[in-house]
Amino acid sequence: MAHRFKSDLTWSDVTPENVFLNRRAFMAGSAAMVAGGIAGPAFAASNYSTKEEPNTWDEITNYNNFYEFGTGKSDPAEYAGALTTSPWKVEIGGMVDKPGDYSFEDIMAAMTVEERIYRFRCVEAWSMVIPWNGFELADLLNMAGVQSGAKYVAFETLVRPEEMWGQKRNFVPWPYREGLRLDEAMHPLTIMATGIYGKDIPNQNGAPMRLVVPWKYGFKSIKSIVKITLTDKQPEASWNMIQPREYGFYSNVNPEVDHPRWSQASERRVGGGLLAKRIPTQMFNGYADEVAGLYEGMDLTKNF
Ligand code: MTE
């Protein structure tokens, strides 16, 4: 499956003026150049991208959580190849103007893919820096037309035990599900990732389309999504269903609120080696300037 970028911009379209006039088209343009193997700037840096050194492809694709394929960190890389990701459709429903089944191809044709280099912090206190390719979730929700009463967005991963052996066990009540408040879902940092390092996102990372919410613990970033529902009720979320005392609905990265069984004050950057010094965890995973306002007035020790 070739990576699908919306834009067919050529080199001449990607002039410095266009960078200013249309930052997002530029992203898509440079992405298309990479996909086509044309030499040029790899990807323009997004304002939202960190300048930290990204983890390697091998680290990002061999150390995963994807319980549909087992609970070990190397299980997803070993077993996720069994998942058929084409054809793929996403059912968008609930409080939207245009409910229906959207094919992955139709979604990609309508979306603008750009690179976002984000910190990624798992609730287990390991972290990575990942150069995702993806589009803003807001663009997809706007395409479906969000109705005025909608307050939350619910997401589900596909159920296909023939291909996802972990679904024959009760590690998690399947389907894996997650949810966001509508304003979190519409925030420009929230993306649907479809690639890593300019390549199609590998199955173990959530092909063909997975959520990435960089200021929340990694388990909110649900993989291989087949259903998106706009609703006025707080949706069910898998880890919150399993152990609500340990995993809140919000699950914003917060060094001041410890997990009941371990500290969240610091983290281990994957790839640094076992002897590497832990690094301090940042409030909202370092995205406080962008997102703290979403939680103004909330007690984050209660709404954890
Ligand atoms: N999505 C599904 N469907 N199933 C899962 O088990 N694990 C979550 C999240 N999304 C998970 C999932 C957890 S706990 C984390 S930390 C991230 O995916 C891991 O993403 P990565 O493997 O791409 O680093």
Boltz pocket constraint, residues with backbone or C-beta under 6 A from the ligand:
constraints:
  - pocket:
      binder: B
      contacts: [[A, 60], [A, 63], [A, 64], [A, 65], [A, 66], [A, 67], [A, 68], [A, 121], [A, 122], [A, 123], [A, 157], [A, 176], [A, 204], [A, 205], [A, 206], [A, 217], [A, 218], [A, 219], [A, 220], [A, 221], [A, 222], [A, 223], [A, 224]]
      max_distance: 6.0
